[in-house]
Amino acid sequence: MYVGNFLKEVALQYKSSSTSPPSMGAILYNSSELPAFTLTGLPALGTSRHWMFLLLGTLCAVPIVGNALILFVVKEEQSLHQPMYYFLSLLSDDLGVSFSTLPTVLATFCFHLRKISFDSCMAQMFFIHFFSFMESGVLLVMSLDRYVAICNPLRYTTMLTDSRVVCMGLWVITRSFCMVFPLPFLLKRLSFCKANILSHAYCLHPDLIHLPCGDITINNIFGLFIVMSTFGLDSALIPFSCVLILHSVLAIASREERLKTLNTCVSHLCAVLIFYVPMVGVSMTARYGRHAPQFVHTVMSLIYLFVPPMLNPVIYSIKTKEIRRRLGRMLMGTKF
């Protein structure tokens, strides 16, 4: 587990800090001598790092409590034993991205420990991308669930049986694993001869791919294939399902029924926007905002990591009547 390796590196912080990063072209690393990487934080934090620790702790604690409550309510409330809420439970995997990045984010921002070994960086990269692809896949199958529920309501229970829901969940997990698994090995075969300074406080493949000195054609092609097969495919099918849903809703004669039907999709649309908008923002900032202050890149990366898992439980608690009522009975002993 990369967390264990990273904690060992923290224990040796003074020994690590005495080793300066190699200059451009000064040292050539290969698979037998794997390099360490330098993470990027905010150098001007000073005494504000205590406030940063409090902020990051809050951003981590709120999603944990929120998602735990959602999982408990879905488990205990018999009326929520439906495909939509099974997928909602699976959506709590967005905590995986936060947990995967939390060790290095805390170490970088709060303790100024910015070195991470090659193996720890590869493990962190694997888990970040695995959970990101998994969340995108869950949003896709939730769109399919909403499409069947609205466009074919009479066949909903026969089409989305428990066995099919399990198969869809396994497909999401298997696709994510198969896409991410080759990435560490494709990077490990390359030679590194640069300063190996990353742009964030965590390891991402698009960031790491710019550091090797060898031919990265295979890495670029495979990286493009992964993005198109996951985010590209999902971001095309999700709007397509929304168009089909909207077409079916507009065919309903009653205005009240149209609004009631659309209301069942609002929480899902919010979850889609919360996931894709920060991701696009981080990508656009990295692509076109290279001259922007480091503060901008840092804030965007923190929003991408911690805001979606924090807002998703809030949105589904507010917009889902059954969850709202059960949470009200649990927390305040009242009915909503």
QUIQUIJO-V112050 format. One record per helix or strand. SS is the DSSP state (2 for helix, 1 for strand). FROM is the first residue (numbers start at 1). TO is the last residue. If there is no record, write none. Layout:
ss=SS from=FROM to=TO
ss=SS from=FROM to=TO
This chain:
ss=2 from=2 to=11
ss=2 from=13 to=17
ss=1 from=29 to=30
ss=1 from=33 to=33
ss=1 from=37 to=38
ss=2 from=46 to=76
ss=2 from=78 to=80
ss=2 from=83 to=111
ss=1 from=115 to=116
ss=2 from=118 to=151
ss=2 from=153 to=159
ss=2 from=162 to=188
ss=1 from=192 to=192
ss=1 from=197 to=197
ss=2 from=205 to=208
ss=1 from=212 to=212
ss=2 from=217 to=250
ss=2 from=255 to=288
ss=2 from=294 to=319
ss=2 from=321 to=331
